[in-house]
Amino acid sequence: MQRAHERTPVGILPLGAWLAAGLGTYAVAHVLDAPAPWLSALLILIVGFVAASGGPRLGVLAVAGAAVIAWGLPGGAPRDGWTDAAVIATALLAAAAGGWVHRSGRRTAEEARDGGRRARLLVEAALELGAAPNADAVLAALPPLVARVLACEHAAVLRVRPAGLELVAIVPPFVDAGHTVPHASISGRAVRTGLAQHTEDASQDPEYVAVPGLADFGSGIALPLSDGRSTIAVLNVERARMGAFAAEDRAALEALARIAEAHLGRLRTLADVERQHREAELLANVARRLTVIDEPRRAAAAALDLLVDALGLEGGVVFTIVRGTFQPLAMTTDLPDDVRQVLDAGVPWTAGRVHRVWRESRPVYVADDAVENPDGPHRDLGLRALAIVPVTDPDGETVALIEIGARERARAWTEDDRRIVEAVASTLGAALASATQRAREAELLQVVRVMAQSDATDELYRRGVEAAVRLVPGAEAASLLVRGEDGTYGFAAAEGYDLEQLRAAGPMTEAEQLVWYGDGVAGYRAGRPRLRVGEAVAAASAAAAPGTDARTVLDGVGRSRQIRANVCIPIAFHGDVVGILNVDAFTREEAFGRRSIQIAEALGQHVAVIVRQAHDRAALARSALVDPLTGIGNREAFNRQVTAELARAKRHDHPLALAMIDLDGFKEVNDRFGHAAGDRALALVARTLHEATRADDAVFRWGGDEFAVVMPMIGGDEAQAATERFARAITDLDVDGLRLGASFGIAGYPQDGRDVETLMRRADDLMYASKEPGAR
């Protein structure tokens, strides 16, 4: 710090003139023999004034001049030596007092000049910092400005980094930029506390860290620098001696720090405004692009490309879960071929970070994977710096993941980066939810349309379970049980299971299905979906299994112990449960969210209509094959049955017998008692024949009072005996007091014919031959 050595000017005349005039006055008074007190007073005034104006040396010179006048000036009045000595001593005291006044005045003047200079330099610093284009320029300009404001051994600015405080600039420049000071230091303490740290004696501070290449310093000041949001740097100033920073020094440094903070805050605000403008433009572009896209893959690709370009990254992918594995919904074109092949094959559900991010729905940012996780399980993209961010729908359910990053370099993910990535993920989540919903609705309508156009019941059921696995988020398998005519439920279709092996579990009763459903009769009748997860799935399956064999099938082929989540949808139609749709996931308990259950329920409602239509068609088909009067099969049913049984007999080389029966005396019943009695007689004969046949035999009304019986796997004498038994059963009937008789003919495969027409003709001929007199 410069010192001022100029003397304080006195009046308008040179100080020498004042001194000469004063000594002249003293000489005159001495020659005129003025009394000693007066001489003393005059000398004190002269000496005191001169010493106060020019310093103690000039005051002593004035005393010496007075001594010369008193002792050696010609014409001076002789005086007592002791008197003159007292006058001179008093004058010396006056010189000392005047010198003290002189020094005090000069110190005050110097402090005033220093204060003015510092104020001027602070104004200059404010102008210089105000011209800095960014925060780094502001920080780099501070050390030279400090050196201009006050003397110090060195001044430095350190930027706050995760690993320590990194040197930005230092004056004098004896340490290279990039040198790092640990957080456990005086400067680090300023960051932690947000307060200025003034160290009077560095040797007594346990957190003092010496600058390399320099001796330890005596005292220092560390001032935190904030940009209005957080402390980003520290201004550190040191001096070699202890207690070297006066109050005005600290005030000047704090003023300079406040000026710097004002400019840092201004630059941060400008940067925030610019960043917000860029982010708003990016997000507006993303929203604009995604709004017009109604296909999930295209929406994911558009968002991914915009995000990678905006952040200057080198690759990325959008994952979703399909049947328990992460499948790419979109990939950037710059991914290597081997990486694309890995992704196309699917990433296992248990794969490291992606699994954790999906399960916890929290993003992960990795600055340098080579350092943080060199042998980690998830390096599928070969990225060194990566971000994995969940994409959630408006209900908060994770529907996809964005993974982006850089392959060749580390990257510190800033708050701005994270905000942009997560904002794009949020926009993509809404777009995917909308696009996926539209796509699912369109596909569901297509499935329903195709199913409605099909008459094959098994095909309808198969399409239903395939649609369930494809459309329900999280689904990996599905099965459909349909209620039969006897009221039991059997497996009708399956996806992800072996249907034929599932059917080995046998039919299941409604009571067993209620145990499996486990959510009450009211919910079951209303078709309300039920979700079960974890070990509860296997427990419910075991409780509902009708027996040991069925339980073994469900545990094995049915994989009941492997199912981690199950949605059970009773297929209810007007309160009548006609089937059970089960949708299963094997990889995770949280596979089915609210959206999954809603889609499964909607699909179940469509399947309910389809199952009911299948039942109605089956009933209609049965009604077309049933004789309404007798309740047994009609001629069409006979034709289908005999054709099928003949084909089976040929395939397995089994015999087949065909009997034609004609009632004797039936016309008399109609003539005597009317057609109503005749109808009763026909119904009674049909029931009698049905009761007289084996379980494998089938009885049909051929027409009028003629009946036909198909008897598989018998022939010859056995068939003859069976037909005679039928005839005796008919002759035992009493219809309003009348007895009926029966004529019959039997034809057998292969001896009587090898086709239906030949067998029918042979049986018919034999039947009419039996009516001839004496034939029986």
C-alpha positions in Angstrom: 0.0 0.0 0.0 1.5 3.4 -1.0 2.3 5.9 1.8 1.9 9.7 1.4 5.0 11.7 2.6 3.9 15.2 1.7 3.8 17.7 4.6 0.6 19.5 5.4 0.6 23.0 4.0 0.1 25.9 6.5 -1.8 29.1 5.5 -0.8 30.7 2.3 2.9 31.4 3.0 5.7 28.9 3.0 6.5 27.2 6.3 10.0 28.8 6.2 8.6 32.3 6.2 6.4 31.5 9.2 9.5 30.1 11.0 11.6 33.2 10.2 8.8 35.5 11.2 8.3 33.7 14.5 12.0 33.6 15.4 12.3 37.3 14.4 9.4 38.1 16.8 11.1 36.1 19.5 14.4 37.9 18.9 12.8 41.3 19.1 11.0 40.3 22.3 14.3 39.0 23.7 16.3 42.2 22.8 13.6 44.3 24.4 14.0 42.3 27.5 10.5 40.8 27.7 9.7 39.0 30.9 10.5 35.2 30.9 6.9 34.1 31.1 6.1 36.1 28.0 9.1 34.7 26.2 8.2 31.2 27.2 4.6 31.7 25.9 5.8 33.2 22.7 8.4 30.4 22.1 5.8 27.7 22.9 3.4 29.2 20.3 6.1 29.4 17.7 7.6 25.9 18.3 4.2 24.3 18.7 2.8 25.8 15.5 6.0 24.9 13.6 6.1 21.3 14.9 2.4 20.8 14.3 2.8 22.1 10.8 6.2 20.7 9.7 6.9 18.0 12.2 8.9 17.7 15.3 12.2 18.2 13.5 11.2 21.7 12.5 10.0 22.3 16.0 13.4 21.4 17.4 15.0 23.7 14.8 12.8 26.5 16.1 14.0 25.7 19.6 17.6 25.8 18.5 17.1 29.2 16.8 15.5 30.5 20.0 18.5 29.2 22.0 20.9 31.0 19.6 18.9 34.2 20.1 18.8 33.7 23.9 22.5 33.0 24.3 24.4 34.4 21.4 22.4 37.1 19.6 24.3 40.4 20.0 22.3 42.9 21.9 20.3 40.3 23.7 19.6 41.1 27.3 21.7 39.0 29.6 19.5 36.6 31.6 19.8 34.0 34.2 21.0 30.7 32.5 18.5 28.7 34.4 15.7 30.8 33.3 16.6 30.5 29.7 17.1 26.8 30.1 13.6 26.4 31.5 12.2 28.4 28.5 14.1 26.1 26.1 12.9 23.0 27.9 9.3 24.2 27.7 9.8 24.8 24.0 11.1 21.3 23.5 8.0 19.9 25.2 6.0 22.2 22.8 8.0 20.7 19.9 7.1 17.2 21.0 3.4 18.0 21.4 3.4 19.7 18.0 5.1 16.7 16.5 2.3 14.4 17.9 -0.3 16.7 16.4 1.6 16.7 13.1 1.7 12.9 13.0 -2.0 12.5 13.9 -3.0 14.9 11.2 -0.8 13.3 8.6 -2.2 9.8 9.6 -5.8 11.1 9.3 -5.0 12.6 5.9 -3.4 9.4 4.7 -6.4 7.4 5.8 -8.7 9.8 4.0 -6.6 9.5 0.9 -6.6 5.7 1.2 -10.3 5.5 1.7 -10.9 7.7 -1.3 -8.5 5.6 -3.4 -10.2 2.4 -2.3 -13.6 3.8 -3.1 -12.4 4.8 -6.5 -10.9 1.3 -7.1 -14.1 -0.4 -6.0 -16.0 1.7 -8.5 -13.5 0.7 -11.1 -13.9 -2.9 -10.0 -17.7 -2.7 -10.3 -17.3 -1.4 -13.9 -14.8 -4.0 -14.8 -16.8 -6.9 -13.3 -19.9 -5.5 -14.9 -18.3 -5.9 -18.3 -17.5 -9.6 -17.7 -19.5 -11.8 -20.1 -19.9 -14.8 -17.7 -19.4 -16.1 -14.2 -15.9 -17.5 -15.1 -14.7 -14.1 -16.3 -16.0 -12.5 -13.1 -14.1 -15.0 -10.9 -10.9 -14.7 -12.9 -10.9 -10.9 -12.6 -11.2 -10.8 -8.8 -7.6 -11.6 -7.7 -6.0 -8.7 -9.8 -8.7 -6.4 -8.4 -7.9 -7.4 -4.9 -4.2 -6.7 -5.4 -5.1 -3.2 -6.6 -7.4 -2.5 -3.6 -5.0 -3.6 -0.8 -1.5 -5.0 -0.4 -1.4 -8.8 0.2 1.0 -11.7 -0.4 -1.5 -13.5 -2.6 -5.2 -13.4 -3.6 -7.0 -16.4 -5.2 -10.5 -17.5 -6.3 -11.5 -21.2 -5.9 -14.6 -22.7 -7.6 -16.7 -25.2 -5.6 -16.5 -28.7 -7.2 -17.7 -32.0 -5.9 -14.1 -33.2 -5.3 -12.8 -30.0 -3.8 -12.2 -26.3 -4.4 -10.6 -25.8 -7.8 -8.3 -22.8 -8.4 -9.6 -20.4 -11.0 -7.1 -17.6 -10.7 -4.4 -16.4 -8.4 -2.2 -13.3 -8.0 0.8 -13.6 -8.2 0.4 -16.7 -10.5 2.7 -19.1 -8.8 0.2 -22.0 -8.8 -1.3 -23.5 -12.0 -5.0 -23.2 -12.6 -6.8 -26.4 -11.7 -5.0 -26.9 -8.4 -7.5 -28.3 -5.9 -7.9 -27.4 -2.2 -9.8 -30.0 -0.1 -13.2 -29.2 1.3 -11.6 -29.6 4.8 -10.0 -26.2 4.7 -10.7 -22.6 5.8 -12.1 -21.9 2.3 -14.2 -25.1 2.5 -15.5 -23.8 5.9 -16.6 -20.6 4.2 -18.6 -22.7 1.7 -20.2 -24.9 4.4 -21.2 -22.0 6.6 -21.8 -19.4 4.0 -19.9 -16.9 6.2 -16.7 -15.0 5.8 -13.7 -16.7 7.7 -11.1 -14.3 9.2 -8.0 -16.1 10.5 -5.7 -14.0 12.7 -3.1 -16.8 13.1 -3.2 -19.6 10.5 -0.9 -21.8 12.6 -3.7 -22.1 15.2 -6.4 -23.1 12.7 -6.6 -26.9 12.2 -8.2 -26.5 8.8 -5.5 -24.2 7.3 -4.0 -25.6 4.1 -0.8 -24.0 2.9 -0.3 -23.1 -0.7 2.3 -25.4 -2.4 5.7 -23.7 -2.8 5.1 -20.9 -0.2 5.8 -20.6 3.4 2.9 -20.7 5.8 1.0 -17.5 6.1 0.1 -15.6 9.2 -3.4 -14.4 8.6 -6.1 -14.7 5.9 -9.6 -14.0 4.9 -11.9 -16.4 3.0 -15.1 -14.9 1.6 -17.9 -17.1 0.0 -19.2 -16.0 -3.3 -22.8 -16.8 -4.2 -24.7 -16.3 -7.4 -28.0 -15.8 -5.6 -28.8 -19.5 -5.5 -25.8 -21.3 -4.0 -22.1 -20.7 -3.1 -20.1 -21.3 -6.2 -16.7 -20.0 -5.2 -14.4 -18.6 -2.5 -12.3 -15.4 -2.5 -9.2 -16.2 -0.5 -6.7 -13.4 0.6 -3.6 -14.0 2.7 -0.8 -11.9 4.4 2.5 -13.1 5.8 2.1 -11.6 9.3 -0.5 -12.4 11.9 -3.4 -10.0 12.5 -2.6 -8.1 9.4 -6.1 -7.3 8.3 -7.6 -4.2 9.8 -11.3 -3.5 10.0 -11.1 -1.3 6.9 -9.3 -4.0 5.0 -12.0 -6.5 5.8 -14.7 -4.0 4.9 -13.0 -3.3 1.5 -12.8 -7.1 0.7 -16.4 -7.7 1.8 -17.5 -4.7 -0.4 -15.6 -6.2 -3.3 -17.2 -9.6 -2.7 -20.7 -8.1 -2.6 -20.0 -6.3 -5.9 -18.8 -9.6 -7.4 -21.9 -11.4 -6.0 -24.2 -8.8 -7.5 -22.7 -9.4 -10.9 -22.7 -13.2 -10.5 -26.4 -13.0 -9.6 -27.2 -10.8 -12.6 -25.3 -13.3 -14.9 -27.1 -16.2 -13.3 -30.5 -14.5 -13.8 -29.6 -13.8 -17.5 -28.4 -17.4 -17.9 -31.6 -18.7 -16.2 -33.8 -16.6 -18.5 -31.8 -17.8 -21.6 -31.9 -21.4 -20.3 -35.6 -21.2 -19.6 -36.2 -19.9 -23.1 -34.2 -22.7 -24.6 -36.0 -25.3 -22.4 -39.4 -23.9 -23.2 -38.5 -23.9 -26.9 -37.3 -27.5 -26.7 -40.3 -28.7 -24.7 -42.7 -26.8 -27.0 -41.0 -28.5 -30.0 -41.3 -31.9 -28.2 -45.0 -31.4 -27.4 -45.7 -30.1 -30.9 -44.0 -33.1 -32.5 -45.6 -35.7 -30.1 -49.1 -34.2 -30.3 -49.6 -35.2 -34.0 -48.1 -38.7 -33.5 -50.6 -41.4 -32.6 -48.2 -44.4 -32.7 -46.1 -45.2 -29.5 -42.9 -46.1 -31.4 -42.9 -43.0 -33.5 -43.6 -40.8 -30.4 -40.7 -42.4 -28.5 -38.3 -42.0 -31.5 -39.2 -38.3 -31.9 -38.7 -37.5 -28.2 -35.4 -39.5 -28.1 -33.9 -37.7 -31.2 -34.9 -34.2 -29.9 -33.4 -35.0 -26.5 -30.1 -36.4 -27.8 -29.6 -33.5 -30.1 -30.4 -30.9 -27.5 -27.9 -32.2 -25.0 -25.2 -33.2 -27.5 -25.3 -36.9 -26.6 -24.1 -39.9 -28.5 -26.8 -42.5 -28.2 -30.0 -43.6 -26.5 -32.9 -46.0 -26.3 -36.5 -46.0 -25.0 -37.3 -49.2 -23.2 -40.7 -50.7 -22.4 -41.6 -54.1 -20.9 -43.0 -56.8 -23.1 -43.6 -60.3 -21.6 -41.2 -59.7 -18.7 -38.2 -58.3 -20.7 -37.1 -54.8 -21.5 -37.7 -54.3 -25.3 -36.6 -51.2 -27.2 -39.5 -49.0 -28.2 -37.1 -46.7 -30.1 -33.3 -46.4 -30.6 -31.0 -43.8 -32.0 -29.5 -44.7 -35.4 -25.9 -44.2 -34.2 -25.9 -47.2 -31.9 -23.4 -49.9 -32.9 -24.8 -53.0 -34.6 -23.8 -55.3 -31.8 -25.5 -53.1 -29.3 -28.7 -53.0 -31.5 -28.7 -56.8 -31.6 -28.5 -57.1 -27.9 -31.3 -54.6 -27.4 -33.5 -56.3 -30.1 -33.1 -59.6 -28.2 -34.4 -58.0 -25.1 -32.8 -57.0 -21.8 -33.7 -59.3 -18.9 -35.9 -57.8 -16.2 -33.2 -58.3 -13.5 -30.7 -56.2 -15.5 -29.1 -53.8 -12.9 -30.0 -50.1 -13.1 -32.9 -50.3 -15.5 -34.6 -52.8 -13.2 -34.1 -50.5 -10.2 -35.2 -47.4 -12.0 -38.4 -49.1 -13.3 -39.2 -50.6 -9.9 -38.5 -47.4 -7.8 -39.5 -44.9 -10.5 -36.5 -42.7 -9.7 -34.0 -41.5 -12.2 -30.3 -42.5 -12.1 -27.5 -40.2 -13.4 -24.0 -41.6 -13.8 -21.1 -39.2 -14.6 -18.5 -41.9 -15.3 -19.6 -45.5 -15.3 -16.0 -46.7 -15.9 -15.2 -45.3 -12.4 -18.5 -45.8 -10.5 -19.3 -49.3 -11.8 -16.5 -50.8 -14.0 -17.8 -54.3 -13.7 -21.5 -53.6 -13.3 -24.3 -55.8 -14.7 -25.8 -53.2 -17.0 -23.5 -51.8 -19.8 -26.0 -52.7 -22.6 -25.4 -49.4 -24.5 -21.7 -49.2 -23.9 -22.2 -45.8 -22.4 -19.6 -44.1 -20.2 -21.9 -41.3 -19.0 -25.5 -42.3 -18.8 -28.9 -41.2 -17.5 -31.8 -43.6 -17.0 -35.1 -41.8 -16.4 -38.6 -43.3 -15.9 -41.4 -42.3 -18.2 -44.7 -42.2 -16.3 -48.2 -41.8 -17.5 -50.7 -39.3 -16.0 -51.6 -41.8 -13.3 -47.9 -42.1 -12.2 -47.4 -45.6 -13.5 -44.0 -46.3 -15.2 -44.7 -47.1 -18.8 -41.2 -46.8 -20.3 -37.5 -45.8 -19.6 -35.3 -43.3 -21.4 -31.6 -44.2 -21.3 -29.2 -41.7 -23.0 -25.6 -40.8 -22.6 -22.1 -40.4 -24.0 -19.8 -43.4 -25.0 -16.3 -41.8 -25.1 -16.4 -39.2 -22.3 -17.5 -38.6 -18.8 -20.2 -36.0 -18.2 -21.4 -34.2 -15.2 -25.2 -34.1 -15.4 -26.1 -30.5 -14.3 -29.4 -29.5 -12.8 -30.3 -28.0 -16.2 -29.6 -31.4 -17.9 -31.7 -33.3 -15.4 -34.6 -30.8 -15.6 -34.6 -31.1 -19.4 -34.4 -34.9 -19.5 -37.2 -35.3 -16.9 -39.4 -32.7 -18.6 -39.1 -34.5 -21.9 -39.8 -37.8 -20.1 -42.9 -36.3 -18.6 -44.1 -35.1 -22.0 -43.3 -38.4 -23.6 -45.3 -40.2 -20.8 -48.4 -38.3 -21.6 -48.0 -38.8 -25.3 -47.3 -42.5 -24.9 -50.4 -42.9 -22.7 -52.5 -41.2 -25.3 -51.0 -43.0 -28.3 -51.0 -46.3 -26.5 -54.6 -45.9 -25.5 -55.6 -45.1 -29.0 -53.6 -48.0 -30.4 -55.1 -50.4 -27.9 -58.6 -49.2 -28.6 -58.0 -49.6 -32.3 -56.5 -53.1 -31.8 -59.2 -54.1 -29.5 -61.9 -53.1 -32.0 -60.0 -55.0 -34.6 -59.9 -58.1 -32.4 -63.6 -57.8 -31.6 -64.4 -57.3 -35.3 -62.4 -60.4 -36.3 -63.9 -62.4 -33.4 -67.4 -61.3 -34.3 -66.9 -62.6 -37.9 -65.7 -66.0 -36.9 -68.0 -68.9 -36.3 -65.4 -71.2 -34.8 -65.7 -71.2 -31.1 -62.2 -72.4 -30.4 -60.8 -69.7 -32.7 -62.8 -67.0 -30.8 -61.4 -68.2 -27.5 -57.8 -68.4 -28.8 -58.0 -64.8 -30.2 -59.4 -63.6 -26.9 -56.4 -64.8 -24.8 -53.9 -63.7 -27.4 -55.4 -60.2 -27.2 -55.2 -60.2 -23.4 -51.4 -60.9 -23.5 -50.9 -58.3 -26.3 -53.1 -55.5 -24.9 -52.8 -55.7 -21.1 -49.7 -53.9 -19.9 -47.4 -56.3 -18.0 -49.1 -59.5 -19.2 -47.0 -62.5 -20.0 -49.6 -65.3 -20.3 -53.3 -65.8 -20.2 -55.9 -68.5 -20.0 -59.7 -68.8 -20.4 -62.0 -71.2 -18.7 -65.5 -71.6 -20.1 -68.6 -73.0 -18.3 -70.0 -76.2 -19.9 -73.5 -77.5 -20.0 -73.0 -79.3 -16.7 -72.1 -76.1 -14.9 -68.4 -76.9 -14.5 -65.5 -74.8 -15.9 -62.8 -76.2 -18.2 -59.8 -74.6 -20.0 -60.9 -73.4 -23.5 -57.8 -71.4 -24.6 -54.4 -70.5 -23.3 -51.4 -68.3 -24.3 -48.1 -69.0 -22.7 -49.3 -72.5 -21.5 -49.8 -75.9 -23.1 -53.6 -76.0 -23.4 -54.0 -79.8 -23.7 -51.9 -80.3 -20.6 -53.9 -77.7 -18.7 -57.1 -79.5 -19.6 -55.7 -82.5 -17.7 -56.6 -80.6 -14.5 -60.2 -81.6 -15.3 -63.4 -79.6 -14.9 -63.7 -77.3 -12.0 -66.8 -76.4 -10.1 -68.1 -72.9 -9.5 -67.4 -73.3 -5.8 -63.7 -73.9 -6.6 -63.6 -70.9 -8.9 -65.0 -68.8 -6.1 -62.1 -69.9 -3.9 -59.7 -69.0 -6.6 -61.4 -65.7 -7.2 -61.4 -64.9 -3.4 -63.2 -61.6 -3.6 -66.7 -62.5 -2.7 -69.8 -63.8 -4.6 -71.0 -60.2 -5.4 -67.8 -59.2 -7.1 -67.7 -62.6 -8.9 -71.3 -62.2 -10.2 -70.6 -58.6 -11.2 -67.5 -59.5 -13.2 -65.2 -57.3 -11.0 -61.5 -57.9 -11.6 -59.4 -59.3 -8.8 -55.6 -58.7 -8.4 -53.4 -61.2 -6.4 -49.6 -61.0 -6.1 -46.7 -62.9 -4.7 -47.1 -66.1 -2.7 -50.8 -65.5 -2.4 -51.3 -66.7 -6.1 -49.9 -70.2 -5.4 -51.8 -70.4 -2.1 -55.1 -69.6 -3.8 -54.4 -72.0 -6.6 -53.7 -74.8 -4.1 -56.9 -74.0 -2.1 -59.0 -74.0 -5.3 -57.5 -77.2 -6.9 -60.1 -79.9 -6.8 -57.7 -82.7 -6.1 -54.1 -83.9 -5.9 -53.9 -84.5 -9.7 -55.4 -81.1 -10.5 -53.0 -79.4 -8.1 -50.0 -81.2 -9.7 -51.1 -80.0 -13.1 -51.6 -76.4 -12.0 -48.3 -76.3 -10.1 -46.5 -77.8 -13.1 -47.9 -76.9 -16.5 -49.9 -74.1 -14.9 -46.8 -72.6 -13.3 -48.9 -71.4 -10.3 -45.8 -71.2 -8.1 -44.0 -69.0 -10.7 -46.8 -66.5 -11.1 -45.9 -63.2 -9.4 -49.1 -61.4 -10.3 -52.5 -62.5 -11.5 -55.6 -60.6 -12.6 -58.8 -62.8 -12.5 -61.8 -61.5 -14.5 -65.1 -63.3 -14.1 -66.7 -63.3 -17.5 -70.2 -62.3 -16.4 -73.2 -61.8 -18.6 -76.3 -60.4 -16.9 -75.1 -61.8 -13.6 -74.3 -65.2 -15.1 -70.6 -66.1 -15.0 -70.0 -68.0 -18.2 -66.2 -68.0 -18.0 -63.0 -67.0 -16.2 -60.2 -65.0 -17.8 -56.8 -65.1 -16.1 -54.0 -62.8 -17.0 -50.6 -63.6 -15.5 -47.1 -62.1 -15.0 -44.0 -64.2 -14.0 -41.3 -61.5 -13.5 -42.6 -58.9 -11.1 -45.4 -58.4 -8.5 -46.1 -54.9 -9.6 -46.7 -55.8 -13.3 -50.4 -54.9 -13.2 -51.3 -51.3 -12.4 -54.6 -49.6 -12.6 -54.4 -49.2 -16.4 -53.7 -52.9 -16.8 -56.7 -53.9 -14.7 -59.0 -51.5 -16.6 -57.9 -52.9 -20.0 -58.3 -56.5 -18.7 -61.8 -55.7 -17.5 -62.8 -54.1 -20.8 -61.4 -57.1 -22.7 -63.3 -59.4 -20.3 -66.5 -57.6 -21.2 -65.9 -58.2 -24.8 -65.0 -61.9 -24.2 -68.2 -62.2 -22.1 -70.2 -61.3 -25.2 -68.2 -63.6 -27.3 -68.6 -66.5 -24.9 -72.3 -65.9 -24.6 -72.6 -65.8 -28.4 -70.7 -69.0 -28.6 -73.1 -70.6 -26.1 -76.1 -69.3 -28.0 -74.7 -70.6 -31.3 -74.0 -73.9 -29.7 -77.6 -74.0 -28.3 -79.0 -73.0 -31.7 -76.9 -75.7 -33.3 -78.1 -78.2 -30.8 -81.7 -77.1 -31.4 -81.3 -77.7 -35.1 -80.2 -81.3 -34.3 -82.8 -82.1 -31.7 -86.3 -83.3 -32.3 -88.5 -80.9 -30.4 -91.2 -83.5 -29.7 -89.1 -86.3 -28.3 -85.9 -84.4 -27.2 -83.6 -86.8 -29.0 -81.5 -86.2 -32.1 -83.3 -85.7 -35.4 -82.4 -86.9 -38.9 -79.7 -84.3 -39.3 -78.1 -85.2 -36.0 -78.3 -88.9 -37.1 -76.5 -88.1 -40.4 -73.7 -86.3 -38.6 -73.4 -88.9 -35.9 -73.4 -92.0 -38.2 -70.9 -90.3 -40.6 -68.5 -89.5 -37.7 -68.8 -93.0 -36.1 -68.3 -94.7 -39.5 -65.1 -92.7 -40.1 -63.9 -93.6 -36.6 -64.7 -97.3 -37.2 -62.7 -97.2 -40.4 -59.8 -95.4 -38.7 -59.5 -97.8 -35.8 -60.9 -100.9 -37.6 -63.8 -101.3 -35.2 -67.2 -102.7 -36.0 -70.3 -100.5 -36.2 -74.0 -101.5 -36.0 -76.9 -99.4 -37.3 -80.6 -100.3 -36.4 -83.8 -98.9 -37.9 -87.0 -99.3 -35.9 -90.6 -98.7 -37.0 -93.5 -98.7 -34.6 -96.4 -101.2 -35.2 -99.9 -100.1 -34.2 -99.0 -96.4 -34.0 -101.7 -95.4 -36.5 -104.4 -96.9 -34.3 -103.3 -94.7 -31.4 -103.7 -91.6 -33.5 -107.0 -92.7 -34.9 -108.6 -93.7 -31.6 -107.1 -91.1 -29.2 -105.9 -88.3 -31.4 -102.6 -86.8 -32.3 -101.9 -85.6 -28.8 -101.9 -89.2 -27.6 -99.7 -90.1 -30.5 -97.2 -87.4 -29.5 -97.2 -88.8 -26.0 -96.6 -92.3 -27.4 -93.6 -91.1 -29.5 -92.0 -89.3 -26.5 -92.5 -92.4 -24.4 -90.8 -94.6 -27.0 -87.9 -92.2 -27.3 -87.4 -92.2 -23.5 -87.6 -96.0 -23.4 -85.1 -96.4 -26.2 -82.7 -94.0 -24.6 -82.8 -95.8 -21.3 -82.3 -99.2 -23.0 -79.1 -98.2 -24.9 -75.5 -98.1 -23.7 -73.7 -94.9 -22.9 -71.9 -95.0 -26.2 -75.1 -95.6 -28.2 -77.2 -92.8 -29.7 -80.9 -92.8 -30.4 -82.5 -90.6 -33.1 -86.0 -90.0 -34.5 -85.7 -90.7 -38.2 -89.1 -89.4 -39.0 -92.8 -90.1 -38.3 -92.9 -93.2 -36.1 -89.4 -94.4 -37.2 -86.3 -94.4 -35.0 -82.6 -95.1 -35.6 -79.9 -96.3 -33.2 -76.2 -96.0 -33.8 -74.2 -98.6 -31.9 -70.4 -98.2 -32.1 -67.9 -101.1 -31.6 -70.5 -103.9 -31.7 -71.7 -106.1 -34.5 -73.2 -109.5 -35.4 -75.1 -111.4 -32.6 -74.4 -108.6 -30.0 -76.1 -106.0 -32.2 -79.1 -108.4 -32.8 -79.5 -109.0 -29.1 -79.5 -105.3 -28.4 -82.1 -104.6 -31.0 -84.4 -107.3 -29.8 -84.0 -105.8 -26.3 -85.2 -102.5 -27.7 -88.2 -104.2 -29.4 -89.3 -105.9 -26.1 -89.0 -102.6 -24.2 -91.4 -101.0 -26.8 -93.9 -103.9 -26.7 -94.1 -103.5 -22.9 -95.4 -100.0 -23.2 -99.1 -99.2 -22.6 -100.6 -96.2 -24.4 -104.1 -95.6 -23.1 -104.7 -99.3 -23.0 -103.1 -100.1 -26.4 -99.9 -102.0 -26.9 -97.3 -101.0 -29.5 -95.1 -103.3 -31.5 -91.8 -102.7 -33.4 -90.2 -103.9 -36.6 -86.5 -103.5 -37.0 -83.6 -104.1 -39.3 -79.9 -104.2 -38.5 -76.9 -103.4 -40.8 -73.3 -103.8 -39.7 -70.0 -102.4 -40.8 -68.0 -103.8 -42.6 -70.0 -106.9 -43.6 -73.2 -105.1 -44.8 -71.5 -102.1 -46.4 -68.7 -99.7 -46.1 -70.6 -96.4 -46.5 -73.6 -94.8 -44.9 -75.9 -95.0 -47.8 -75.3 -98.8 -48.2 -75.8 -99.4 -44.5 -79.0 -97.3 -44.4 -80.5 -99.1 -47.4 -79.6 -102.6 -45.9 -81.1 -101.8 -42.5 -84.2 -100.3 -44.0 -84.7 -103.3 -46.3 -84.4 -105.6 -43.3 -86.8 -103.5 -41.3 -89.6 -103.7 -43.9 -88.9 -107.3 -44.5 -89.5 -108.0 -40.8 -93.0 -106.6 -41.2 -94.0 -109.4 -43.6 -96.4 -112.0 -42.2 -94.4 -114.9 -40.7 -91.1 -112.9 -40.8 -90.9 -112.9 -37.0 
